[in-house]
Amino acid sequence: MQLKPNAYRLHETAKGVETMTRFALAVLALASGVYTYLGVRGLLDGSATFVFFAAIIYSAAVSVAIYAFWTFMMRFVPLVTSGVQRASLFLTMAIGCGMIIAMSSWLNAAALAGSAALEQHMAVTLQGYAEDLDDAHANALAAQSLLPDVQRAAERFAALAADEREQGALTGSMGSGSVVQLLSQMSTQMNQLAATISGSREEVAGLFEQGSNRLATMRELVSTPGTIAPRSDSFQAEAVQLSAIIAALQQTDVAASVARASEDLSAGFIAPVADGRSADLVNRQDQVMETVRAAVAVQSAALTAAADEILATPAVEQRRFVPLSSAEAVLRYWQDFIPSWAGAISIDLLPVVLVLVLMIVNDAMRRDSQSLEEAENITAAEMLRAMTLYRKMEAAGVSVEAPVPPAEFATPPTEQPAAADNTHEEATVTPIDSAQRKRTDGPRPA
């Protein structure tokens, strides 16, 4: 059997943890202020003294606001019993939690995960630069795919010129005439175009190697431990150099030059005058040169179509590295730092649990004290006087009906004492004031 009612035990326990509750709330408010200071320091610009004092003042204001807000909630929410009033306090508490998150929690997250978020930003940017370098390199090498076609056309025209010179394969007359001159001219132009394409290959390879070296340096800056600020500055410098290399790679694309050269083959075709010694040979030379013109037109159209297809490939857009503060990086990449966000918010909103615990405990005390309302209001002195009065009345022989105790304290009924004699009814009984007194009343006069 409990020696004290449960409501009393709950009340004493709540009073016992009150100091611990205040201490825990103060520590949480202080921790939130410290991390808020670390987070807000990275957002301010100016001299070191200005940044220090501004961050200190802001973090102190945040700590005081958090401590005061949760102190009010812990004091008032457990005491309110009305449903409407309690709902209003819960709404107020929700608004306060939102304001605490807005002024403190995201800065706490920036302090907890700011460096990691900046490294994440650098890593994402590095991946984008690597893709741009690969795309620019692929576009520059795409024109190299035209080289076999150009070389094959040059070899074809050179072989026809040799056959005509040595065997008269086209006109039936050996020797170096107009046809041989025309075929040699086409072969020379194709060789020049092939040389242009081949010459760009070395330049493309050199630029790609430089870009790869820049990427390697940027990877080291991302993964190397140390202070994030100087690494971010060096990363930005490397990004600028890499952007210039990517732009140079795009300028080395010879697809446009190949397209213009292939169009000139057909549009600028100039056939020499037939130099045959007879009219029949002149006629045959004209026919062959017309055939060569048609072949050159077909070759020109094929090269132009291939070059246009390469030029239709979207150009690589210039990427620019945008430096972020730690708070901006945490907000941008929040999905990658959910545990840090959870810890930052928990520091500020953990007192919600304490408020709910106090509210439940106070509700339990109110329920347990409803059946003991009279016992909670009587003092020990009043109890002793009541017992003394009861004994005096029994000694005087007066029939007194004892008060009925609550059900949980009820005892089996006992036999009532015999009725008093008539002589006892005439006895004189001294009246005693037995009215209940408040706990705050002073002692009775003697």
C-alpha positions in Angstrom: 0.0 0.0 0.0 1.3 3.4 -1.0 2.1 5.7 2.0 1.4 8.8 -0.1 -1.1 9.4 -2.9 0.3 9.1 -6.4 -0.5 12.7 -7.2 1.8 13.8 -4.3 4.5 11.5 -5.5 4.3 12.9 -9.1 4.3 16.5 -7.7 7.4 15.8 -5.7 9.2 14.1 -8.6 8.4 17.0 -10.9 9.8 19.4 -8.4 12.9 17.3 -8.1 13.7 17.4 -11.8 12.9 21.1 -12.2 16.5 22.1 -11.6 17.7 19.4 -14.1 15.2 20.7 -16.6 16.4 24.2 -16.4 20.0 23.1 -16.7 19.3 20.9 -19.7 17.4 23.8 -21.4 20.2 26.2 -20.7 22.8 23.8 -22.2 20.7 23.2 -25.3 20.2 27.0 -25.8 23.9 27.5 -25.3 24.8 24.7 -27.8 22.4 26.2 -30.4 24.0 29.6 -29.9 27.5 28.3 -30.4 26.7 26.5 -33.6 24.6 29.5 -34.7 27.7 31.7 -34.2 29.8 29.3 -36.3 27.2 29.3 -39.1 26.6 33.1 -39.2 30.3 33.9 -39.1 30.6 32.6 -42.7 27.8 34.8 -43.9 29.1 38.2 -42.7 31.5 40.4 -44.6 33.8 43.0 -43.2 36.6 43.3 -40.7 37.4 40.5 -38.3 36.3 42.6 -35.3 32.9 43.4 -36.9 32.3 39.8 -37.9 33.2 38.6 -34.4 30.9 41.0 -32.5 28.0 40.7 -35.0 28.1 36.9 -34.8 28.3 37.0 -31.0 25.4 39.3 -30.6 23.2 37.3 -33.0 24.1 34.0 -31.4 23.4 35.4 -27.9 20.0 36.7 -29.0 19.2 33.2 -30.4 20.2 31.5 -27.2 18.1 33.9 -25.0 15.1 33.6 -27.4 15.2 29.8 -27.3 15.6 29.6 -23.5 12.8 32.1 -22.9 10.4 30.5 -25.4 10.8 27.0 -24.0 10.6 28.2 -20.5 7.3 29.8 -21.2 6.0 26.7 -22.9 7.1 24.5 -20.0 5.4 26.8 -17.5 2.1 27.3 -19.2 1.3 24.3 -21.4 1.1 21.8 -18.5 -1.3 24.1 -16.5 -3.9 24.7 -19.2 -6.7 22.1 -19.3 -9.2 23.6 -21.7 -9.1 22.0 -25.1 -9.3 25.3 -27.0 -6.7 27.0 -24.9 -4.3 24.1 -25.2 -4.8 23.9 -29.0 -4.0 27.7 -29.1 -0.8 27.0 -27.1 0.2 24.2 -29.5 -0.4 26.5 -32.5 1.8 29.1 -30.8 4.4 26.5 -30.1 4.4 25.3 -33.8 4.9 28.9 -34.9 7.7 29.4 -32.5 9.4 26.1 -33.7 9.2 27.4 -37.3 10.8 30.7 -36.3 13.6 28.8 -34.4 14.3 26.7 -37.4 14.4 29.9 -39.6 16.8 31.8 -37.3 18.9 29.0 -35.9 18.6 25.5 -37.2 19.8 26.1 -40.7 22.8 27.9 -39.4 23.5 25.0 -37.0 23.3 22.7 -40.0 25.8 25.0 -41.9 28.2 24.8 -38.9 27.8 21.0 -38.7 28.0 20.2 -42.4 29.2 23.4 -44.1 32.7 22.1 -45.1 31.3 18.8 -46.4 28.6 20.7 -48.4 31.2 22.9 -50.0 33.2 19.8 -50.9 30.1 18.3 -52.4 29.6 21.5 -54.4 33.2 21.3 -55.7 32.7 17.6 -56.5 29.5 18.2 -58.5 31.2 21.1 -60.4 34.2 19.0 -61.1 32.0 16.3 -62.6 30.4 18.8 -64.8 33.8 20.1 -66.0 35.0 16.6 -66.7 31.9 16.0 -68.9 32.4 19.3 -70.7 36.1 18.4 -71.4 35.1 15.0 -72.8 32.3 16.5 -74.9 34.6 19.2 -76.3 37.3 16.6 -77.0 34.8 14.3 -78.8 33.5 17.2 -80.9 37.1 18.1 -81.9 37.8 14.5 -82.8 34.6 14.1 -84.8 36.2 16.0 -87.7 39.0 13.4 -87.7 36.4 10.9 -88.9 36.4 12.7 -92.2 40.1 12.1 -92.7 39.7 8.6 -94.2 37.1 9.8 -96.8 39.3 12.7 -97.8 42.4 10.6 -98.1 40.6 8.0 -100.1 39.3 10.7 -102.5 42.8 12.1 -102.9 44.2 8.7 -103.6 41.5 8.0 -106.1 42.1 11.2 -108.1 45.9 10.5 -108.0 45.4 7.0 -109.3 43.2 8.2 -112.1 45.8 10.8 -113.1 48.5 8.1 -113.1 46.5 5.7 -115.2 45.6 8.5 -117.7 49.3 9.6 -117.9 50.7 6.1 -118.3 47.9 4.2 -120.1 45.4 6.8 -121.4 42.7 5.0 -119.4 40.2 7.8 -119.6 40.8 9.5 -123.0 42.6 6.7 -124.8 45.7 8.8 -125.3 48.7 8.6 -123.0 50.5 11.6 -121.8 50.0 14.6 -119.5 47.1 16.5 -120.9 44.2 18.5 -119.5 42.6 15.5 -117.9 45.8 14.5 -116.0 46.2 18.2 -114.9 42.6 18.3 -113.6 42.9 15.0 -111.7 46.2 16.0 -110.2 44.6 19.3 -109.1 41.8 17.5 -107.4 44.2 15.1 -105.7 46.3 18.1 -104.5 43.3 19.8 -103.0 42.2 16.7 -101.2 45.6 16.1 -99.8 45.7 19.7 -98.5 42.3 19.2 -96.8 43.6 15.9 -95.3 46.7 17.7 -94.0 44.5 20.3 -92.4 42.5 17.7 -90.6 45.6 15.7 -89.5 47.3 18.9 -88.3 44.5 19.6 -85.8 44.9 16.2 -84.2 48.1 17.1 -82.4 46.7 20.3 -81.2 43.6 18.6 -79.9 45.6 16.0 -78.1 47.8 18.6 -76.4 44.8 20.6 -75.2 43.1 17.5 -73.9 46.2 16.6 -71.9 46.3 20.1 -70.4 42.6 19.8 -69.4 43.2 16.4 -67.9 46.0 17.8 -65.8 43.7 20.6 -64.6 41.1 18.1 -63.7 43.6 16.0 -61.7 44.6 19.1 -59.7 40.9 19.9 -59.0 40.3 16.4 -57.8 43.2 16.8 -55.3 41.7 20.0 -54.0 38.3 18.3 -53.5 39.7 15.3 -51.6 42.7 16.8 -49.8 41.9 17.4 -46.0 42.3 20.9 -44.6 40.6 24.3 -44.5 37.9 24.5 -47.1 38.3 28.3 -47.9 41.8 28.2 -49.5 40.9 25.0 -51.3 37.8 26.6 -52.8 39.8 29.6 -54.0 42.4 27.3 -55.7 39.6 25.3 -57.2 38.1 28.4 -58.7 41.4 29.4 -60.3 41.8 25.9 -61.8 38.2 26.0 -63.1 38.9 29.3 -64.9 41.9 27.7 -66.7 40.0 24.6 -67.5 37.2 26.7 -69.1 39.7 28.4 -71.3 41.1 25.0 -72.4 37.6 23.7 -73.2 36.9 26.9 -75.3 40.2 26.3 -77.2 39.2 22.7 -77.9 36.0 23.9 -79.5 38.0 26.4 -81.6 40.2 23.6 -83.0 37.2 21.8 -84.5 37.9 21.7 -88.3 34.5 20.5 -89.3 33.5 24.0 -90.4 36.7 24.3 -92.4 36.1 20.9 -94.0 32.5 22.0 -94.9 33.8 25.2 -96.6 36.5 23.3 -98.5 34.2 20.7 -99.7 31.8 23.3 -101.0 34.6 25.0 -102.8 35.5 21.7 -104.6 32.2 21.9 -106.5 31.5 25.6 -106.6 35.0 26.6 -107.5 35.6 23.8 -110.0 37.7 25.2 -112.8 38.3 22.8 -115.7 41.4 23.4 -117.9 41.0 23.9 -121.7 41.2 20.7 -123.7 44.6 20.7 -125.3 44.2 17.7 -127.7 45.9 17.7 -131.0 42.8 16.6 -132.8 39.1 17.4 -132.5 38.3 13.9 -131.5 40.8 14.0 -128.6 39.5 17.4 -127.5 36.0 16.0 -127.5 37.0 13.0 -125.4 38.9 15.3 -123.0 35.8 17.5 -122.5 33.7 14.4 -121.8 36.2 13.1 -119.2 36.5 16.5 -117.5 32.7 16.7 -117.3 32.7 13.2 -115.7 35.4 14.4 -113.3 33.3 17.5 -112.5 30.3 15.2 -111.6 32.5 13.0 -109.5 33.9 16.0 -107.7 30.4 17.3 -107.1 29.3 14.0 -105.6 32.4 13.9 -103.4 31.8 17.5 -102.3 28.2 16.8 -101.4 29.2 13.8 -99.3 31.9 15.7 -97.4 29.6 18.7 -96.9 26.8 16.4 -95.5 29.3 14.7 -93.1 30.7 18.1 -91.9 27.2 19.5 -91.4 26.3 16.5 -89.3 29.3 17.2 -87.1 28.5 20.9 -86.9 24.9 20.0 -85.9 26.2 18.5 -82.6 25.4 21.0 -79.8 28.4 23.0 -78.7 29.6 22.7 -75.1 28.3 25.6 -73.1 30.7 27.5 -71.0 30.5 26.4 -67.4 31.3 28.9 -64.6 32.1 27.9 -61.0 30.0 29.8 -58.6 31.5 29.9 -55.1 29.0 29.3 -52.3 29.0 30.0 -48.6 28.7 27.1 -46.3 25.0 27.9 -45.5 24.1 28.2 -49.2 25.8 24.9 -49.9 23.9 23.2 -47.1 20.6 24.5 -48.4 21.4 23.5 -52.0 22.6 20.0 -51.2 20.3 19.4 -48.2 19.3 15.9 -49.4 22.9 14.7 -49.0 23.1 15.9 -45.4 19.8 14.8 -43.8 21.5 13.5 -40.6 23.2 16.9 -40.1 19.9 18.6 -40.5 18.2 16.2 -38.1 20.9 16.9 -35.5 20.7 20.7 -36.0 16.9 20.8 -35.6 16.9 18.4 -32.7 19.2 20.7 -30.7 16.5 23.5 -31.0 13.3 21.4 -30.8 14.3 18.8 -28.2 12.5 20.8 -25.4 9.2 19.9 -27.2 9.6 16.4 -25.6 10.1 18.0 -22.2 6.9 20.1 -22.6 4.9 17.1 -23.5 6.3 15.1 -20.6 5.3 17.8 -18.1 1.9 18.1 -19.7 1.2 14.4 -19.3 2.5 14.4 -15.7 0.3 17.3 -14.7 -2.7 15.7 -16.3 -2.0 12.5 -14.2 -1.7 14.5 -11.0 -5.0 16.3 -11.7 -6.8 12.9 -12.3 -5.3 11.3 -9.1 -6.1 14.3 -6.9 -9.8 14.6 -7.8 -10.8 11.8 -5.3 -8.6 13.2 -2.5 -9.6 16.8 -2.6 -10.5 17.1 1.1 -7.3 15.2 2.1 -5.2 17.6 0.1 -6.7 20.6 1.8 -6.5 19.5 5.5 -3.4 20.2 7.7 -1.8 17.9 10.2 -2.9 20.3 13.1 -6.5 20.1 11.9 -6.3 16.3 11.8 -4.9 16.2 15.4 -7.6 18.5 16.7 -10.3 16.5 15.0 -9.0 13.3 16.6 -8.8 14.9 20.0 -12.4 16.2 19.7 -13.5 12.7 18.7 -11.9 11.1 21.7 -13.4 13.7 24.1 -16.8 13.2 22.7 -16.5 9.4 23.1 -15.3 9.8 26.7 -18.2 12.1 27.4 -20.5 9.3 26.1 -21.9 11.3 23.2 -22.9 9.2 20.2 -20.9 10.5 17.3 -21.1 9.2 13.8 -17.6 8.9 12.3 -17.2 10.4 8.9 -17.4 8.0 6.1 -13.9 7.6 4.5 -13.4 7.2 0.8 -14.0 3.9 -0.7 -10.3 2.9 -1.0 -9.7 3.6 2.7 -13.0 2.0 3.9 -12.7 -0.6 6.7 -15.2 -3.4 7.6 -18.1 -2.1 9.7 -17.9 -2.6 13.5 -20.6 -2.9 16.1 -21.9 0.4 17.3 -21.5 1.1 21.1 -24.5 0.7 23.3 -26.8 3.7 23.7 -25.8 6.0 26.5 -27.8 6.3 29.7 -30.2 9.1 30.3 -27.8 10.5 32.8 -25.2 11.0 30.1 -27.6 13.1 28.0 -27.6 15.6 30.9 -23.9 15.9 30.9 -22.4 19.1 30.0 -20.2 19.2 26.8 -17.8 21.9 26.2 -18.1 23.2 22.7 -14.9 23.1 20.6 -14.5 25.0 17.3 -13.8 22.3 14.7 -14.1 24.4 11.6 -11.5 23.6 8.9 -8.7 26.0 8.5 -6.6 26.9 5.5 -2.9 26.1 5.3 -2.1 29.8 5.2 -4.0 30.6 8.5 -1.9 31.4 11.5 -2.0 29.4 14.7 -5.1 29.7 16.9 -5.0 31.7 20.1 -4.7 29.7 23.3 
